[in-house]
Amino acid sequence: MAVSKKELADLVQQLSDKDIPLVADFLKRLLSNPLDAHIPYDDEELTEDDLKAIDKAELEFKSGQTISLKDIEHELLN
């Protein structure tokens, strides 16, 4: 799926304010690690098990059963 810079900019404009730091961090990491450019895009079809796992993870996230990144960082650093 090829996306133009304009399409990407349009998507960024649609982000909620709370998502901007996450996306900005991702873009900064992507730009600072050009050595990862050789890694091919994963274009394999999702299996039925993949789709079930995604659905389960989404339900767990929505019901608050996940651990926040801040909590993980705190546990690792302390």
N, C-alpha and C positions, 0 to 999 in steps of 0.2 A: 504494500500500500504506500504509494508515494504521496508525500504531503509537501506542499510548497511552503515557503517561509511565510507567505501571506496567510495561508490556512492555519499555520501554527500560531501566528500572531492573533488571528481571530479566536482561536481556542483559548489562548492565554487571557484574552479580554473577557471571556465568559467565566473564568475561575472566580470562586468566592474568595473573599479576603483571607479567610482562614487557610485556604489551600496554596496561596501564593508563596509563603516561605518554603513549603515542601517542594514545589515545582522549581523554585529558584535554586534551592540546594541541589536538586537533581541535575539541572542544567549546568550549574557550576562544576559539579563532579564530572559530568559528561565532557565538558570542555577541557577540564584539567587532566583528563586521562585519555589522550588520543591513542595510546597503545592498545586500548580496547577495541579500536576500530576494526581489527581483523576478525572479531568474533561475529559470526554470521547471525542474521535474524532467525529466530526459531519459527519456522513456517509449518511445523507439523500440525496436523489436525488434532483438535482436542478429542480425547476419548470419552466414553460414557463415564468412566471413573473420574476423569479430570473434571467433568461438568458437575458431578455429584460432590466432589471435594470443594469446588468453588462455591456451590450452593450452600454447603455446610459451613464453610468459612464465613460466608456473607451473613448467614443467620447468627453465628457466634459473635461476629462483629456487632451486628445490630442489637443483640441482646446484652452486650457489654461483657462477654465472656473472654475477651482478648486482653492482652497485656500491652500497655502503652509503651511506646519507644522511650519516653522519659523514664518510666519505671525500670525498663531494662538497662538503660544507661546508668541510672542511679545504682542499681544492683551491681553492675560491672565495675563501676568506679569507686564503690565504697565497700 
